[in-house]
Amino acid sequence: MKITKIEVLRVAIPFSSDRDKTPEIQTDAYNAASPELTRMETLLIKITTDSGLHGWGEGFGHLCNPLTETAMNGLVGRFFLGQTCPESPEEIAALMQQAEVNFHAFGRTGPVMFALSAVDIALWDLLAKAWKQPLWQLLGAKRQKIGVYASLVSYGNHPERVAAKVLSTWQAGFRAIKLHETAYPAIAAAREILPADAELMVDVNCPWNVAEASQQAQALRSLNLGWLEEPVWPPDDLAGLAEVRKQGTRIAAGENAAGVQGFVEHFEHGAIDVAQPSVSKVGGITAMLKVFALAKQYHIRVVPHCFYYGAGLMATAQLVATLDDSVSLEVPYIQWQETLYSLLNFEPHMLLPDTPGLGFEPSLSIIQKYLISSKTLSLTAEAAHA
């Protein structure tokens, strides 16, 4: 099979989250969990071969999507257009390595790597379809049903609002919940409203220096968090992160790691208790499998990061199925104005599809309705241009 067409689709779907803007509290408008945002972007790609098979991928970006889109429309898309479609995991890995070597001068993370991640996911979708297997089976997973944990957006560090949302999420059946709050009173309010056996995690998105993060981790230790996620600025201060870990609160990170080698550095520094590779950022499914294998060698728990909603979410779900039963899928716990596909109606468990591939077939009418921009790269067009 040959790759004959790549469609690049930038979409933004409105959502609600039971919150009001809180202008009295400074928030990060560039974070996907920010109260400033009322719609969530995704960058989808659809790779089609001359056999008629197609595969879907998703590149990370949110508000950075225009840059990932440019990379995908440009050098990344041109590299893959016309390539022979890989027929095995080993061939996918070889092709992706060739692409990474070619593009290494543009950085080991950022929009080019995000675009490569999207392509890798689409190639695995194509491979599983060609082999007529659900991707979770192709990856060797033994379970089809996985747990789901609710990753909440920010409620502005307002204790009452946080507690109310956490309680309603618990009452909806979710037994593990993640906050995006940074203030102790808001986090403590969530812990207090939950039963003792509920798992509560906190993602603070790199706000503190090492001394501040150590102080916060020490204060949070009594709340028995599942983990404290990315407490240190800058996120690649791994020696500093290792210092914070000494305070006794479990530390999670890796969403912003620079490729697979970035995780080697996390592990070598003893910086984390929980590794969080992000399939749409780190290099796709191929890179995720490498991180899983490394984490096993270093005896580090893996719980993938997943704050997106397209093919990347479904790829993460398939990967989660290969991990032990204690690992659940992170989902952005918001209410979509319209759902791109049925599995976005989140419940505390997800039954992975039996259909070959990712099981991701989005509504084309929803894509068209919320489309911001699109481009189709094709061999026909390239030939005509030449």
Solvent accessible surface area in square Angstrom, and as a share of the most:
residue,aa,sasa,rsa
1,M,61,0.27
2,K,87,0.37
3,I,0,0.00
4,T,34,0.20
5,K,70,0.30
6,I,0,0.00
7,E,37,0.16
8,V,0,0.00
9,L,22,0.11
10,R,40,0.14
11,V,0,0.00
12,A,3,0.02
13,I,0,0.00
14,P,35,0.22
15,F,19,0.08
16,S,66,0.42
17,S,6,0.04
18,D,109,0.56
19,R,42,0.15
20,D,100,0.52
21,K,117,0.49
22,T,6,0.04
23,P,122,0.77
24,E,123,0.55
25,I,50,0.25
26,Q,177,0.79
27,T,40,0.23
28,D,81,0.42
29,A,40,0.31
30,Y,178,0.68
31,N,32,0.16
32,A,12,0.09
33,A,3,0.02
34,S,3,0.02
35,P,7,0.04
36,E,77,0.34
37,L,33,0.17
38,T,87,0.50
39,R,124,0.45
40,M,5,0.02
41,E,14,0.06
42,T,4,0.03
43,L,1,0.00
44,L,0,0.00
45,I,0,0.00
46,K,38,0.16
47,I,0,0.00
48,T,24,0.14
49,T,3,0.02
50,D,91,0.47
51,S,68,0.44
52,G,54,0.51
53,L,57,0.28
54,H,49,0.22
55,G,0,0.00
56,W,3,0.01
57,G,0,0.00
58,E,2,0.01
59,G,2,0.02
60,F,31,0.13
61,G,6,0.05
62,H,21,0.09
63,L,83,0.41
64,C,41,0.24
65,N,0,0.00
66,P,51,0.32
67,L,107,0.53
68,T,0,0.00
69,E,18,0.08
70,T,94,0.54
71,A,9,0.07
72,M,0,0.00
73,N,30,0.15
74,G,15,0.15
75,L,49,0.25
76,V,0,0.00
77,G,0,0.00
78,R,143,0.52
79,F,34,0.14
80,F,0,0.00
81,L,20,0.10
82,G,25,0.24
83,Q,47,0.21
84,T,90,0.53
85,C,2,0.01
86,P,7,0.04
87,E,102,0.46
88,S,24,0.15
89,P,37,0.23
90,E,123,0.55
91,E,85,0.38
92,I,0,0.00
93,A,32,0.25
94,A,65,0.51
95,L,17,0.09
96,M,4,0.02
97,Q,116,0.52
98,Q,92,0.41
99,A,0,0.00
100,E,37,0.17
101,V,89,0.51
102,N,77,0.39
103,F,19,0.08
104,H,113,0.51
105,A,83,0.64
106,F,117,0.49
107,G,31,0.30
108,R,96,0.35
109,T,61,0.35
110,G,15,0.14
111,P,40,0.25
112,V,20,0.12
113,M,4,0.02
114,F,16,0.07
115,A,0,0.00
116,L,3,0.02
117,S,0,0.00
118,A,1,0.00
119,V,0,0.00
120,D,0,0.00
121,I,0,0.00
122,A,0,0.00
123,L,1,0.01
124,W,6,0.02
125,D,1,0.01
126,L,0,0.00
127,L,2,0.01
128,A,0,0.00
129,K,31,0.13
130,A,41,0.32
131,W,110,0.39
132,K,161,0.68
133,Q,59,0.26
134,P,10,0.07
135,L,0,0.00
136,W,19,0.07
137,Q,84,0.37
138,L,27,0.13
139,L,31,0.15
140,G,44,0.42
141,A,10,0.08
142,K,192,0.82
143,R,35,0.13
144,Q,48,0.21
145,K,118,0.50
146,I,1,0.01
147,G,15,0.14
148,V,9,0.05
149,Y,5,0.02
150,A,0,0.00
151,S,0,0.00
152,L,0,0.00
153,V,0,0.00
154,S,16,0.10
155,Y,5,0.02
156,G,2,0.02
157,N,39,0.20
158,H,52,0.23
159,P,42,0.26
160,E,118,0.53
161,R,84,0.30
162,V,1,0.00
163,A,16,0.12
164,A,64,0.49
165,K,12,0.05
166,V,0,0.00
167,L,63,0.31
168,S,52,0.34
169,T,1,0.00
170,W,40,0.14
171,Q,130,0.58
172,A,53,0.41
173,G,23,0.22
174,F,3,0.01
175,R,126,0.46
176,A,17,0.13
177,I,1,0.00
178,K,0,0.00
179,L,2,0.01
180,H,20,0.09
181,E,4,0.02
182,T,45,0.26
183,A,33,0.25
184,Y,83,0.32
185,P,81,0.51
186,A,0,0.00
187,I,1,0.00
188,A,23,0.18
189,A,20,0.16
190,A,0,0.00
191,R,32,0.12
192,E,149,0.67
193,I,69,0.35
194,L,13,0.06
195,P,54,0.34
196,A,99,0.76
197,D,124,0.64
198,A,5,0.04
199,E,65,0.29
200,L,0,0.00
201,M,1,0.01
202,V,0,0.00
203,D,4,0.02
204,V,6,0.03
205,N,53,0.27
206,C,15,0.09
207,P,58,0.36
208,W,28,0.10
209,N,78,0.40
210,V,43,0.24
211,A,76,0.59
212,E,78,0.35
213,A,0,0.00
214,S,20,0.13
215,Q,132,0.59
216,Q,51,0.23
217,A,0,0.00
218,Q,96,0.42
219,A,50,0.38
220,L,1,0.00
221,R,122,0.44
222,S,92,0.60
223,L,18,0.09
224,N,102,0.52
225,L,6,0.03
226,G,9,0.09
227,W,4,0.01
228,L,0,0.00
229,E,0,0.00
230,E,6,0.03
231,P,0,0.00
232,V,2,0.01
233,W,157,0.55
234,P,56,0.35
235,P,39,0.25
236,D,107,0.56
237,D,44,0.23
238,L,16,0.08
239,A,62,0.48
240,G,5,0.05
241,L,4,0.02
242,A,19,0.14
243,E,81,0.36
244,V,0,0.00
245,R,80,0.29
246,K,145,0.62
247,Q,45,0.20
248,G,53,0.51
249,T,7,0.04
250,R,112,0.41
251,I,0,0.00
252,A,0,0.00
253,A,4,0.03
254,G,3,0.03
255,E,20,0.09
256,N,64,0.33
257,A,11,0.08
258,A,41,0.31
259,G,1,0.01
260,V,33,0.19
261,Q,102,0.45
262,G,10,0.10
263,F,0,0.00
264,V,31,0.18
265,E,68,0.30
266,H,10,0.04
267,F,12,0.05
268,E,112,0.50
269,H,86,0.38
270,G,30,0.29
271,A,0,0.00
272,I,1,0.01
273,D,35,0.18
274,V,4,0.02
275,A,0,0.00
276,Q,0,0.00
277,P,0,0.00
278,S,1,0.00
279,V,0,0.00
280,S,0,0.00
281,K,15,0.06
282,V,5,0.03
283,G,3,0.03
284,G,0,0.00
285,I,0,0.00
286,T,12,0.07
287,A,6,0.05
288,M,0,0.00
289,L,57,0.28
290,K,93,0.39
291,V,0,0.00
292,F,23,0.10
293,A,54,0.42
294,L,35,0.17
295,A,1,0.01
296,K,164,0.70
297,Q,127,0.56
298,Y,73,0.28
299,H,168,0.75
300,I,30,0.15
301,R,86,0.31
302,V,11,0.06
303,V,3,0.01
304,P,1,0.00
305,H,6,0.03
306,C,0,0.00
307,F,11,0.05
308,Y,6,0.02
309,Y,0,0.00
310,G,0,0.00
311,A,0,0.00
312,G,0,0.00
313,L,0,0.00
314,M,0,0.00
315,A,0,0.00
316,T,0,0.00
317,A,0,0.00
318,Q,1,0.00
319,L,0,0.00
320,V,0,0.00
321,A,2,0.02
322,T,45,0.26
323,L,37,0.18
324,D,88,0.46
325,D,118,0.61
326,S,71,0.46
327,V,2,0.01
328,S,26,0.17
329,L,0,0.00
330,E,1,0.01
331,V,0,0.00
332,P,0,0.00
333,Y,30,0.11
334,I,8,0.04
335,Q,70,0.31
336,W,28,0.10
337,Q,115,0.51
338,E,55,0.25
339,T,44,0.26
340,L,0,0.00
341,Y,22,0.08
342,S,87,0.56
343,L,50,0.25
344,L,3,0.02
345,N,98,0.50
346,F,28,0.11
347,E,112,0.50
348,P,35,0.22
349,H,101,0.45
350,M,8,0.03
351,L,113,0.56
352,L,1,0.01
353,P,28,0.18
354,D,104,0.54
355,T,80,0.46
356,P,57,0.36
357,G,0,0.00
358,L,1,0.00
359,G,19,0.19
360,F,2,0.01
361,E,97,0.44
362,P,10,0.06
363,S,39,0.25
364,L,114,0.57
365,S,81,0.53
366,I,19,0.10
367,I,7,0.03
368,Q,126,0.56
369,K,127,0.54
370,Y,27,0.10
371,L,48,0.24
372,I,63,0.32
373,S,38,0.25
374,S,61,0.40
375,K,95,0.40
376,T,72,0.42
377,L,12,0.06
378,S,19,0.12
379,L,61,0.30
380,T,110,0.64
381,A,53,0.41
382,E,75,0.34
383,A,73,0.57
384,A,87,0.68
385,H,164,0.73
386,A,118,0.92
